[in-house]
Amino acid sequence: MLTGGVGTGFWVWDEWNNLNVEHIIIAIFMVGIVGLLLEQALIMIAKRFSHEYKA
């Protein structure tokens, strides 16, 4: 995540080394938003393929 030279992890590490706290906070929010979107997508997929029977 840090040694690849690209991506969010490297960006956060690079900004940490440059003491750019604003960009680190933006990255934290970005990771959180992506996590929430992925969770919602997985919930929708799970509901779509659920095997619950309604009486």
C-alpha positions as CSV (number, residue, x, y, z in Angstrom):
1,M,0.0,0.0,0.0
2,L,2.8,2.4,0.7
3,T,5.7,1.2,-1.5
4,G,3.8,1.1,-4.8
5,G,4.3,4.7,-5.6
6,V,0.6,5.2,-6.6
7,G,-2.7,5.1,-4.9
8,T,-4.4,6.4,-1.8
9,G,-2.0,4.8,0.7
10,F,1.1,6.2,-0.9
11,W,-0.6,9.6,-1.2
12,V,-1.4,9.7,2.5
13,W,2.2,8.6,3.3
14,D,3.6,11.2,1.0
15,E,1.4,14.0,2.5
16,W,2.4,12.8,6.0
17,N,6.0,13.2,5.1
18,N,5.3,16.7,3.7
19,L,3.3,17.6,6.8
20,N,0.2,18.4,4.7
21,V,-2.5,17.7,7.2
22,E,-5.4,19.0,5.1
23,H,-4.7,16.4,2.4
24,I,-4.5,13.6,5.0
25,I,-7.9,14.6,6.3
26,I,-9.3,14.6,2.8
27,A,-7.9,11.1,2.2
28,I,-9.5,9.9,5.4
29,F,-12.9,11.2,4.3
30,M,-12.4,9.8,0.9
31,V,-11.6,6.3,2.2
32,G,-14.6,6.5,4.5
33,I,-17.0,7.5,1.7
34,V,-15.8,4.8,-0.6
35,G,-16.2,2.3,2.3
36,L,-19.8,3.4,2.9
37,L,-20.6,3.2,-0.9
38,L,-19.2,-0.3,-1.1
39,E,-21.1,-1.4,2.0
40,Q,-24.4,-0.1,0.5
41,A,-23.6,-1.8,-2.8
42,L,-23.0,-5.1,-1.0
43,I,-26.2,-4.8,1.0
44,M,-28.2,-4.2,-2.2
45,I,-26.6,-7.3,-3.8
46,A,-27.3,-9.4,-0.7
47,K,-30.9,-8.3,-0.7
48,R,-31.2,-9.1,-4.4
49,F,-29.9,-12.7,-4.0
50,S,-31.5,-13.4,-0.6
51,H,-33.4,-16.7,-0.3
52,E,-35.9,-15.5,2.3
53,Y,-39.4,-16.8,1.7
54,K,-42.3,-14.5,2.4
55,A,-45.5,-16.1,3.6
